[in-house]
Structure formats: structure tokens, C-alpha cells
Amino acid sequence: MILVAGESLVDLITDPMTGRTVAHPGGSPANVATALARLGQPVSLLTQIGADSHGRLLLDHLTGSGVRFTADSLLDDASTSVARTDVNADGHASYTFNLRWRSFRGTVPPGTQCVHTGSAAAVVSPGAQSVAALLREARGSATISYDPNCRPSLMGDPERARRRVEALIGMSDIVKISLDDLAWLYPNQPYRQVAEGWLERGIRLAVVTLGAAGAWAITHLRSSTVNAVPVEVADTVGAGDAFTAGLLFACAERNLLGADRRDALADMDETALTGTLRFAAHTAAITCGRRGADPPLLAELPR
């Protein structure tokens, strides 16, 4: 099983053509959990959802996709977080947030092979401290996966944000990051150089998504690049999260998750590394072809 820890929220997305605003389920970690469940991967979500209409929208969406929740994810005394997403004519999204993420006492369920976290919940206090404690607990038994998925409006000064991100990278085995996020955190530094530095700190697999140029990954043995899958882009909302889910699902299928599989993850051969990237890229491409964060079912993907 994979445990995903982080925010669930409602995206209020405004269509650039019509000006109409529609509420969609969102939140990077929740999107990852949804995409994993649709691929058939058993997944549990540690999150915070309020007892309100937005919370009901999220619950219907997540449970309908097959996501399970940890016991403390549903809150009777809080409202659900909200983001406003503006999509430009090219389909690219920008975000503003009203995020509620408080501290919690999370535990790692038995049988968890991987814990994934990222985005705002991993760096916004006070809940971020609880996420870090969860990762420290999980490292003894599970692979740790992290996607910074930077939100500058929430993270503030890039230098301070970088220190927080690097602390989490130091606990991680898999780090997936977009080229835009990497450039914000490490301006004027080549992405390959940054990723190689992370490997020296102990991560097993670094993946950089390159937008229309595809994706690149590196382990201590080899690197691989795959092209983007051609698609008519509806918007990019949730595409990076779908990529992350595809990446983790492909690793799970290759028996590369779990603390006892760290060496196998680091040592995967060229066929496995490229195949994992390619599957993740296909998962993201299908999501780009749809409005909102709407990842594919496993049956929709090439095998």
C-alpha cells in the first residue's frame, strides 16, 4: 500500500474562454492519491477535510475513485481548504490559496511500502512539522517519495523555502520535481547538477519533468530521458500529480518500493528506468487532455 500525506482542497477554476468558475476536487497530494487509486494501486490518504459542502465534494470524488482515508482525516470542527485556479489561453494554471493545515498525530499503517508527500502541506506550518515526523517514522519500513510542487504564494522567500525543501529531500528516496519549481528554488543552476547533488545526499531516484520536452531521471548508475507524449492540451491542472502517481505505480509494479528495496530502486536497469518514466509520461499526457485534475484508469494506458 502507498500512504499519501497532504492537503485536499477544492479548486475554483475559471475557464478563460467563458469566464465561468467551477468547483473541482484538488490538492496535489489528493490528486496523487486519486490517480494511484484509478491505476488500481491500494492507497490511503492522510489529509484534512472539513464537514462542509466542499468537503462533501472531495469525499464523493476521492471515495468514488477508490481512495481510503486515515482515521483522523475527516474533521468536524474545520472548513475545507480552497484554491482559486486561473487557467490562461494556453491551458497553464496559476494558483492562490486559502489553506488550513494544522498539526496532527499520524501513524504509518501496517503494510505501507511507500509514503508520498509534497506541495504546501510539507512546508506550511503547523502541519508541516507533523509531516516531517511522519516521514521520520516511515523511513524504517517504507520508501519516501517527495514532490516539492512549489507554491510561491504560500512558501514565501525562495531561500527559506529551499531550506525546508532540502530538509525533506534529505529524508527522501524518490524526488520528483518540475523544471519550473527547480528553477524557482535553484535559479541559474542546471537541473542535472542539482539532481546529482541530491544523489550525493542519499536519494535513490531523482526525476525532473520538462514540460513539452518530456522528462529526465537519474540514479547513481544511469540517467534516462523520454519525450513528452503528444496530446491536445485542455489544461495542465493535476498533470504533475498524475505523473507522480504513474511513477510510483510503475515502481510498485517492479517491486521497487519498501525500505528493503532501496538498493534495487537505485540499481534499476536502463529498461526499467526508461519504462517507468514512459508510463508516468503517458499518465500525465492523458490528464493534460482533460479539463481539471482527471487522471486516467489503468485500462486507458498502454501496457
N, C-alpha and C positions, 0 to 999 in steps of 0.2 A: 504494500500500500504506500501511497505518497500522501504526506501531510503538507498542505499549503497553509501558510500563516500570513494574514494581512487583511487589508481593507476590502470591504464590499461597499459599493455605493451606487447611487442612481445617477446616470449620465443624462443630463438635459441637453440634447443635441439639436442644434439649429441647422436646418437644411439651407445651404447658401442660395439655392435656386428659388425656393418658395418662402423662406423666412419662417417656416413652421417649426416649432420646438416640440420634440417628442421625448418622453422619458424612456430610457433604456437601462437594463441592468448593466453594471460596470464595476470598475475597480480592478486594477491589474491582477492582484492575487486571485480574486474571484473569477476573472476571465481565464486565468491559467487552470484553475480547478474545473471550470466548466468545460474547457477544451480537453482536458485529460479525461474527464468522465465520458464525453462524447466519443473519445477514441476507445473506450472500454477499459480504461485504467481505473482500478479502485482508488478513490481519492476521498480524503476528509479535509474539510476547510475549518480552520480556526480563525474566526472573524468576529465582527461586532455588528449585528443587525438590530435595529430598533423595532418597537411594536407600533408601526405606523403604516400608512398606505405605501410608502416607498419600500419599507421592509417587506411587506406582503408581495410586492412586485419582484423583489430579489428572491425571496423564498420560493415562489412559484417557478421562477426561471431556473434557479440552481437545483432544486429538487427534481424538476422536470428533466434536467439533463443527467441526473444520477449522482449529484454531489451529496455527500453526507456531511454532517456538522459535528464539531466537538461540543461537549455539553454546555460550555459557557459562551457559545457564540450568539445566542438569542437573548436580547436584553429587554426587560420590561420597563426600565427606567431611563431610556435614552432614545433619541431620534436617530434615524438613519442618515449617514453621510451623503452629501450631494456634490456633484461636479457639473460645471457647465462646460460643454464641449462645443467649440466653434470650428466648423469644417469649411475650408476655403474651396474655391472652384476646382482646385486640383485634387481635392479629396484629403488633404493633410489636416490634421487636427491640432488644436491648441486648447489648454485646459485652465480653468480656475476652480478652486476647491472650497468647500465648507466641510472639513474633515473632522470627525470625532473619533479619536483613537486613544483609549485610556489603558492604564496598566491592567495586567491580567496575570493569572497563575495558570499557565498552560503546561500540559504534560504530553509526552510523546506516546501515542497509543502503541500497544504491543503489535509487532509485525510491521512497523513502519520502516521501509527501506530507504526513503528519501524524504527530507524536509526542504521545501522550497519557500523562499520569501523574497520580498523586494518592494520597490516603489516606496510610497510615502510611509507605510506602516513600519518599515525597517529603520526610518530615520527621524520620524516625528515623535516627540515626547508627549506624554509619558509612556505610551505603549511600546516605543522602540526599545526601551530598556528590557521590557518583558520578552520581546522578540529575541534579543541577544541572549538572554538567559535560556530561552528555549533551544536555541542553536547550540549553546554550550552543552546542554543536557543531551541533545540528539547526536552529537558527534561520535559518541562511543558506539553507536549502533547503526547510524544512518549516513548516507551521502547528504551533504549540504549543498543546495543549489541556490544561487542568488542572482537576481537581475536588478541592478540599481534603478532602472526605469525612472530617471531623474525628473523631478517636478520642481523647477527653479522657484516657482511662486511659493512653494512650501519649504524648500530646503535652504533658501537664503543665499548667503555668501558661498561661492563655489569652493573656496579654500577650506572653510569649515565643513561644508558638505563632503568634500573629498576625504577629510579625516574620518568622518563617520562611515563613509562607504568603504574605505580601506580597512577599517576595523572589522567590518563584516566580511570583506574579501579574505581577511586573514583566518576566518573560521570556515571558509567555503572550499568545496571540492570542484564545483562547476560554477563558472561565472559567465553569464551571457549578457552582453551589453550592445546597445545600438551605437553606430558611429557618431550620431548626434550627441548622445549622452557622454560618450567618451571624450569628444571634443570640448564639451562644456566643463567636464571635470579636469581634463588634461589639455588645455589649449596649446596648440603648436607642437604637440608631441605625436609622432607617428603611432598609429594604433598597434602595429606589430610590436613596437618597442615597449609600449605599455603592457601588452598582454604577456610578453616574455618576462617582464618584471614580476607580474603576478605569479607566473610559474615558479620563479625563484623563491617566492614566498610560500609555496606549497600547494597551490591549487593544481588540480589534475587536468582540467579541460577549460580553456578559455574560448569563447565564441563571440565574434563581432558581426552583427548584422549590418550590411552595407547598403540597404535600401534597394534601389533598382540595379545595383551592381552585384547583388547576391549576398553571400555570407562567407566568412572565413573562420577557421578554427585551428587551434594549436594545442598539442600536448608536448611533453618533454621529448618525444620521439619524432614527431612529424607535424606538418600542417596540411590543410586542405582548403580549397576554395570551390564553391558551387555558384553557378549563375542563378539569378532570380528566375522564378517560373513566370512565363508571360501570362498576364491577366489584364482584363479591363477593370481598372480600379474604380470601385464605388466610393470607398474611403479607407483610411488606414487604421481606423479605430479597432483596437484589440489585435492587430496583426502581430505585433511583437510578442504579445502574450500567447497567441496561438503558436508562434514559432517555438517559444519556450516549452509549451506543452508537447509539441511534436518532438523536440529534442529529448525531453525526459522520457516520453513514451518509447522512443527508439532505443534509448539506453536501457530501459527496463526490459524490453524485448530481447536485448542482447545480454541480459543478466549482468549488467554493469553497475547496479545500484546496491547500496549497503556498505557499511564500514569495512567489511571484509572483502569488498570488491574494488577498493581504491586503486590497488596496483593494476588490476585488469582494466579499469577505466583509463588510467594513464597510459597503459601499454596497448590500447586497441590498434588494430592494424589499419592500413590505408582504406581497405574496402569498408570496414565498419565505420570509420570516421566520416568518410565521404557519404556513405549511405545514411548515416544519422543526420548529417547536415541536409541532405537532399530531401529526406522525409519532412524535416522541420520546415524547409522552404516551401514545400507543397502545402503543408498545413496553413502556413501564413498566407500563401497566394490565394487559396480558396476564400479565406476570411476577408482579404482585400477586395474580393469581387462582390461582397455583400455589404449592405448598409449596417452599421453598428458592429458590435463585437459578437459575431455569429459564426463560431468555428465549425468545422465540418465533422461529420460522423466518419468513423474508420472506413466504412464502405465507399465513401466518396474519394478516397485517396488511392493512388497507385501503390501496389504492393510488390 
